[in-house]
Structures are given as C-alpha cells and as structure tokens.
C-alpha cells in the first residue's frame, strides 16, 4: 500500500466520509458537498484512500455498506422493510422438521464461492438463489429471471433468514413464514431492458407490511438509494450509501449499490423507504486473487453499476394499498 503521511491517525469512518463526499461531488459535478469531511484528507489521492480502506475493510462500490439484521434491528424503519423481504429457495433445499418448523439447507459462503479467508461473511450460510418482496397481501415482486412458469410452484419464499448476532444465523424457520409460489401473475425478462416477475403466493401474508411503491413520476437524478436482500444467498443484508448514476433508460435506472448474485429481485428504496425498483443485474461479483476469490472492487463512480428495473414496469399489476 502506498504510504501517505496525511493518513496517520485517520479513522476508517473518516476515510469513508471523505470517499462518499467525493462520490457525491463527482455525481453532481460540484467541488464539495460534505463540509464535514475530514480536512486532512483533501490532499490525499482517491486511489490511496481506497487502498487504505481496502486494508481495513473490503471495498465494493467505494466502501462496503452491507449491514446484517442485528446491526440495524434497532432502526425500526429499516427493520420493518427487511421483514417484508423474502429469500427464494428451491423446495428441495427446505426440509420440514415435522414440528411446525423447517430447516434451510445451506453451506458457508467461503465454501460456495471459493473465497479467501478474510472475505466478509466468509463463514455465514448461503442457500437462497434470489430475493423478493411483498407488494400485495399475497403478491411477491422479484426479478423475471428468478421465477417463471416452470419453477414457480417449486420455489419457496422464506421470511426471516437473517443473522441474530455475529455468530448466529436463523436457518430453522417457522413454517408460517414459508410460502410457496402459486402462479406467475406477470413477467418480463429482457437482457438489456425490463426484468421483473410478479408472483402470487399460496396464501396471504398476514403479519408483514406490504411495501409502498412509487406510482407516479420517477426517481430523481443522483437520488440516494438503498437495497435489502440476500447477496450471494446470504442472510438478509441492508446496504445504503448509494445513488442513482444513470436515470436515462426507460425501463430501468443504474445505481452504485453494493449487491451480488442473490440480490436479484431485491427492492431498491428511495430515501423515504418507498420502492423505486428491482435489482436485476450488474457487475461480476468475485474475481480471482490467486488460489482464492475476493469481491470485485470498483470505485464509487467506476464500473458499470447495478441495473434496477423501475417498479413502474409492473405498477398496473400491483394493487393500491
């Protein structure tokens, strides 16, 4: 790592603040946005800051903003949103215990992806193949490439797959929190266009909030966004600190969200917790680091970004709440 005297004594949070400020400034073509960013860092090249942060924390788009359930469970608003996000499992990977619960078949992220031991969430369980979210009492929105007429009835929508603390995953799920797909209400899957699916469940969901969705206009340019889902099939994660990067496509927008495969079908929220889109595609997740893999690293304003199908693409099928 390149030596730089200005980094002496600077905390990881200070480096994050400066990088976020630079990302916002670049997006808005302004010189500064965050007057609170650490002044000693102003003269430090962005590349040096990223390398310093890389030595302390894995970087995705600028910084890794993903948080586990136990890290945001004191935030009532985010917790409520997360409770309405489901992990999609094949029914072959959910084993009924005969006591009103089922166990999720999982393996560690490190094993599944051949990761280097210091990779974040290395020991956490993975098993979900996509994410989805509640938009009606018995309706789940997801990505079109996740569910189709061929697999809808063998797909289970599991609520509550999360980390209770740093060491405790919830893989034994009450059967009341597991729903089976019944039919595909609507679907689109275009490689460079809309990608969405609306799935009817086998029964209504009575104890979780139907998420609010945008029904008019569209999200603003460079607006802040966040995402909740199951990256790489992991227990649910919340990631914020992102912005819309390209708002010009008709059917989707592009954002610098920290997401992976498994996040497909995740709800993308505006600053008020209203669903703006569905995470559907983006950068490659992992790259080789010799004998093992690591998360791909992108500058906040670099790489291609993550495509989010606008919720407007299926709004006519989503009932008014």
N, C-alpha and C positions, 0 to 999 in steps of 0.2 A: 504494500500500500504506500502511496506517495506521502512523504512527510509534509506537514504544513503547520507552522507554529501557531496559527490562529485557532487551531482545533484543540489546543491544550485547555483542559478544564471544561470543555463544552459538552453538555449532556446530550443523550440521544434525542430527547424531546426537543431540545434547541435546534438540532440538525433537521429533525422532521419539520419543525415550524418554518425554517428557512426554505427547505425544499418545496413545501406546499405553497409558500408565498411566491417563489419563483415560477412554479407551475401556473398559478393563477395569473401572475403578471404576463407570462408568455401567452396565455389563452386570450387575455384581454388587450394585448399589445400595449400594456402600460409599464411604467418603470417599476413601481412598487404598489402592492395592495395591503400588505400587512406591516403596519408601522411597528408592531410588537416583535417582529422577527429579530433574532439576536444580531445586533450591530457588528460584533466581531467577525461574523461570517460573511459579511457583504463582499469582502475581497477574495473569498475562497472560491475557486472554480467549482462549478456544479459537479463535475466528474470526481473531484476529490471528496466532496461531501457524500456522494453516492458510495464511493469505495469505503469511506469511514463507516457509514451506516451499514454497509454490507458486512463489515467485520463484526457488527453487533447484532444485526437483525436482517433476515432475508428480504430482498427487495423485489417487488413485482412491478407495478407502475409507480416508480419513485420510492414509496415505502409500502410495507405490507400492513394494510389496515384491517385485516380479518380479526374478528373477536369471537370467542366462544360464548355460549349461553351464560355460563357462570360469570363472565366478565361484563355482561350487560344486563343481567337479570334484575339489577336494581333500577334500571331505566324502564319504567312501566310502559312507555310508548313503544319502544323497540321490542320489549318482551311480548307485548300483545301482537305486534306484527309477526314476530317469529313464530308464535303459537299457531298462526294460520298458514304456515309454510310446511309442505309435506315433502318427505323423501320418497322417491319412487323406487320400489323394489320389485323384482320378479317374485311371483308367489312361491317359486321353488326355493327362495332364499329367506323365507319367513316360516318358522317351524312352530306349530301350535303346541303349547305345553300341556293342554288339557285341563288347565286351571284358570282359564279366563285371561291368560297372557300368551304371548308368542315371543320367540327369540329370533333376533335378526342374525343371519349368517354373515359374518364379517371376517376380514383379515386386516393386518396392520397396513397403514399407508406405505410405510417403508418397504414392506414385502411386495405389495401390489405394484408399486412403481419403480422398484429397484433404486431407492433413494439413498443418498449419502446420509450417514447417521445424524448429522447436525441439522438436517432439513426440518422445518417447523412441522409439527403434528405427526412426526415420524411414527410414533407408537399408537396413534389413535386409530380406531377401527374404520374401515370403509366397506360399503356394500351397496349403497344407493347408486342408481345409474343416471338419475336426473332429479330435478326438483319441480315442484308445482305449488300453486297457492289458491286459496279459497276465494272465489268471486261470486258464489251463489250458495244457497244452503246445501246444495248437492252438486256443485259445479267446481271443477278444478281447471285453472288455466295452466298451460305448460308450453314447451316447445313442440312444434309439429313433428320434429324428428325423434322425439322421445316416445310418443304413443300414436298408434294407428289402429285401424280396424283389426289387424292381425294379432295385436298383443294387448288390446285394451282390457280384456277380461282376465288376463293373467298378470296384470300389473296391479300391485297393491300400493296404496297411498298412505304412508305411515307418518303420523304426527308424533312429535316428542323424541325423535332421535337426536340426542344432544349430549353435551358434557355437563355433568352436575358440578364438577370441580376439575382441577387439572388432571386428576388420575382416574376419574370415574365416568365412563360412558354409560348412557342408558341404552341398552340393547335388548332388554326384556320389556316389552311394550304391552299395555293392556289392550285386549282385542277390540275394545270400544274405540280405540284410537287408530285402528287399521281399517281401511276401506278398500273395496275392490272396484276397479273400473267397470262400468256397465255398458256405456256406448260412447262413441265419438260424436259429439254434437256438431262440431265443425273443425276444419283443419286446413292448414296451408303449409307447404314446405318448398320454398324456392331457395336455391343456393346463395343467391345474391339479392334476395328480396324478403318478403314476409315469411315467417316461420312460427307457427302457433298451432296449438291444439286446445280445444275446449272439451272436457271430459265430464260426463255425468257419472256420479258415484252410485254404488248400490243402495245407499240410504242417505238421508240428510245428516249433516253435521250440526249438532245442537249446542255444543259447548265451546265454539270458537268463533271469532269475529270474521264476518265477510269483509274482505278488504275493500277500501274505497279506490275507485279507478277514475282516471281523467275521462270526462265525457265530452268536453268541448276544447277547441283550440289545440295547442301543442306546447310541450315544454320549451322554455326559453333557451337561447344560445348560451353556452357555457354555464348553464344552471347546475347547481350541486345535485348529485345523485348518490344513492346508496343501494345496496343489494343484500338480500338474505337468501341463503340457500345451502346446498350441500356440495361444496367444491371437492372434486375427486371422490365423491361419495362419502365424505366425512360427516360427522355430526354437524348440526346446523351452525353456520357462521354468519356474522353480520360484518359488512365492510362498507365504510363511508369514505370521506376524503376524496371523492371523485367528482368529475364534472363532465358535462356533455362536450365532446370535442368536435363532432360534425353533426349538424342538425339539418342538413340539406336533403338527404334521401326521403322519399315519400313514405315508405313503409317502415323505416327503422331509423334510429339515431345511433351514433357511436360515442362511447364513453370510455374513460380510462379506469374502469372498475377492476378490482383485484378478484378475478374469477378464474375458475378451472373447469375442465370437463366435470360434469355432475352438477355444476351451476346452471346448465341448460334448463330452461323452464323457470328459473328464479325470478321473482318480482323485483323490478327496479323502481325505486321510490324517489319522489322529489323531496324537498326539504320538509314538507308537511306530512310525509308518510302516505301520500297518495300514489298509487301505482301508475307509472308512466309507460312502462314497457316490460318485455320479457327477454331475459338474457338468452341469446341463441347461438352465438359463435364468436370466435376471437382468436387470439394468438395461441401458438403451441404452448402447452403447459410446462413441460420439463425439457431440459437439454442435458446432454452428456457432460459429465465432469470427470472424465477418465473411466474408472471402473464403476461409477455410480452416477445417478442423475440428481440434478438440482432444479429448482424453479427457474424458469426463464426470467431474466432481468431486463426490464425496459425503463428508460427514462419516462417520467410522468407524461411528457409531450411526445414520446417516441413510439415506435412500433405501430401496428395498425389500429389498435384499440379494440373494444368489445362491442359487437353489434347487438342492439336491443330492439326487437320488434315493437312498434308502437301499439299500445293497447287499443288504439283507435281501429286497428285492423279487425278486431273481433267485437267491438263495443256493441254492435247491434244484437249480438247473441247473449250479452251479459245483462241480466235483469236489474232494474233500478232497485236500490236498497231502500 
